[in-house]
């Protein structure tokens, strides 16, 4: 009886494990893309803040003179 249970478990594993691996790989890919996208957005945000800050300081110095 226990042998049959282990046999059933192996059969279930053969069915489930590939699906779990596939889904796990899909999630990893999505996380990787999200992380890369986040880095790009963060870099763009910092570049824009730096540009805006430089532009605003330029206006400030022009008005002071």
N, C-alpha and C positions, 0 to 999 in steps of 0.2 A: 504494500500500500504506500509506504513512504517512497519507494522507487518510482511509483506512478506519479506521485506529487512532484518529485524532482524532475521527472520527465516533462510534466506539464509546465513546470516553471521554466525549464530550458526552452520549450516551444514558445512560451510567452516572451521570454527574453529575446529570442530570435526575431520576433515581430516588433517588439517595442524598442529595443536598443538602437537599431538603425534610425528610427524616427526621432529618437531623443538626440542622437548625434547630429542628425541633419538640422534639427531645430536649434541645437546648441551652436552649431556653426553659423546659422543664419543670424542668431542673436549676436555672436561675436563680430560678424561683419557689420551689422547695424551699429554696434557700439563703436567700432573702429571708425566708420564713416562719420558718426556723430562727433567723436573726439576730434577728428581732423577738421570737420566743419566748425567746431567750436574754436579750435586754434586759429583758423582763418578769420572768423568773425571777431575774435578777440584782437588779433593783429590789426584788422581793419579799423576796429573801434579805437585802438590806441593811436594808430596813424592819424585818424580823423581828429582825435582830441589834441594831438600834438600840433597838427596843422591849424586847428581853430585857435589854440592857445597862442601860437606864433602870430597868426593874423590879428588876433585881438590885442596882443601886446604891441604890434606894429601900429595899430590905430591909436592905442593909448599914448604911445610915444609921440606920434604925429600931432595929436591934439595938445599935448603938453608944450610943444615948442611953439 
